[in-house]
Amino acid sequence: MRSPQENLFHHQDTLAQLHENRPLSDKLRVLHQLISEDFPFIERLSIALLDEATGILKTYTHSTAGGTTPLMAYEALLDDAPSLREIIDQRRPRLVQDLAIFREGTHYHTQKIWEKGYRASYTMPLYQSGTFIGFLFFNSPEAHPFVPAVLRQLDIYGHLIALVVINELTAIRTLLSAVKAARSMTHYRDLETGSHIDRTAHYARLIALELAPSYQLTDEQIEHIFLFSPLHDIGKIGIPDSILRKPGKLNEQEFEIMKTHPARGREIIDEILRDFNLGTFGHVGILRNIAEYHHEAIDGSGYPKQLKGDEIPIEARISAVADIFDALTTRRVYKEAWSNEEAFSMLQRLANDKLDRDCVEALLGNVDKIVAIQQRFRDQEEESS
């Protein structure tokens, strides 16, 4: 027989796992499991986020029965999906009780959803402080499953999921803002333009998308690589200006000081994470790895730990290729910008020894997308010339 005190704690909170340090995908699976207990016909939850700068809608995370999602590492222009654009215009969810109405649709995502066997969809727009950030999709293999009683419950679950997503994104944006503020206060901003940061981020995402199938990168990992790659050199804010801004080649002593910036970057990030209490959101290790290991080399000749090959985290290998390519193709005080062809040749020479060949080939296999990124995120001096 239980004592009166024991009876006070017999109930288990079914959502307690949402407070744990787990990736967003794990939290979504917890919520999906709970939803499935009431509505087993809902076999897929999926979240797509909008990149405001490019108008591209990107798959971000999912929970799918059986674990296999029809769309992963996928992106498309929002303007190419008028039915989704109408959700934003109406500021209301969209209910499709029978996806057969889109059966003749030519969009890749429409075809994949149908081929996977889904026959109904409920789509909620996600907003943060009134600003649209993405979509939440509920999919079912049954037609006409969303009766009013079901929709009332799904709206509650949907807003709970939205809060979990927004909490994750807010933590990331707080971290990014803190790091960028630290960099700006040291005038590091003058060395790397906003356009360089944007280009590096999109090159990194381009590489990650190409490598996703072979390296089993999730959408969450790809998005975090995209967000965190531009922050790889944050440790340089601890390097004296006499070295950081030196127009000529560094001497041996100066170079040894410069080589301390990856470790400094890791220290700065860890301090910011502690101060802002941000160390518990998922995938923060990606930021740490990019900052600390982006100067490691495949042959072990890099720094700070002389890691070799696969010992170097894939996100650091991706970031290194993205940054070096943009550095080569960008004008600096001490050099003119290289052409893309010259930069491609250099990357190929560095592959296997200094840079990861898979990452290099992933970038070089998307020349058209590289040019589109360069045209969209041009430096101001180029635009005015």
Secondary structure by P-SEA (a helix, b strand, c coil): cccaaaaacccccccccccccccaaaaaaaaaaaaaaccccccbbbbbbbcccccccccccccccccccccccbbbbccccaaaaaaaaacbbbbbcccccccccccaaaaaaaaaccccbbbbbbbccccccbbbbbbbcccccccaaaaaaaaaaaaaaaaaaaaaaaaaaaaaaaaaaaaaaacccccccaaaaaaaaaaaaaaaaaacccccccaaaaaaaaaccccccccccccccccccccccccaaaaaaaaaaaaaaaaaaaaaaaaacccccccaaaaaaaaccccccccccccccccccccccaaaaaaaaaaaaaaaaccccccccccaaaaaaaaaaaccccccaaaaaaaaacaaaaaaaaaaccccccccc
